[in-house]
Amino acid sequence: MLQAFAAAGHAWTRDLCMADSDADGKTNGAELGDPTCVWVKGGVPTGVASGHPGNHCIYLLSTFTHSSTLFIGVYPFYKVCIVDIIL
């Protein structure tokens, strides 16, 4: 997301909003609460933020118990995330 934001001139554009920077199947706009890509600087998002476009997390079925294991229903899942890193 950080690279895409820089490539967009550090502006919230329709293309940036419609992109899926972390390849999780959700648009950047949907994750940030702007699913229709109408937000403008100083405005209020039309939706509720549901994620982070630079943080793709998946839940893998876990066969062990660990402090970071998440239980969804009766099945233990382990959260694995890929995060944008600035070097």
N, C-alpha and C positions, 0 to 999 in steps of 0.2 A: 504494500500500500504506500509506503514512504516513497519508493521509487516512482510509482505511478502518480502520486501527488506532485512530486518534483517535476515530472515530465509534463504535467498539466499546468505548469507555471505557478504552482502552489495556489491553485484556484479550484473551487468545487465546480466542476463542469459536468454536463450531462453524460459525456463519455466516461468520466471517472466514476460517476454515480452508478452507471449501468454496468461497469466492469465488475468482475469477480476476482479481486486481487489475490485472495488466498485460496482460490479454487475449491471452495467448500460448497458451491452450488447456490450461494446467496449473493445478490449484488451488494456492492459497497454501500449503496444507498439504503437498501433494506436493513443491513446490519447497523447502520448509523441512525436509523429512524427517519429516513427520507426515501421511502420506497417509490415515490412518484417523481423523484428528482426535481423538486420545485423549491427546495430550501435556498435562501439567500442569506448572505452575511448579516447578522443582527436579527434574523428571523428565528422562529421556533419550529423545530422539526414537526412534521405532520404525523409521525408515527413514534413508536417506542424502539429505542436501540435494542438490538437482539444479539449483538456480537461485536467482534472487532475484525475489520477487514484485513488486518495484518497478522491475525492469530487464528490459524486453522486448527481446530481441535477435533479429535475423533475419540470415540469410546470403544475400547477393545474388551471383549469378554475376558475376564481375568480368572485364572485357575488358582490364584493365591490371594491371601489377605495382606493388604499393605495399607499404610496410613493414608495414602492418597487414592485408595480404591473407592469408587462411587457405587452405591447400590441403587439400581434402577429396577423397581419391582423386587423380585427375589434374586435377581442375577447380579453378581458383582462385575462392575466394569472399571477399567483402568483408563484414566484420561491421559491422552498423549497429544501434545500441542507442537505445532511448528510456528515459530514466532519470527517476525521481521527483526533482524539484528543490524544495528548501525556499527560499522567498524571504523 
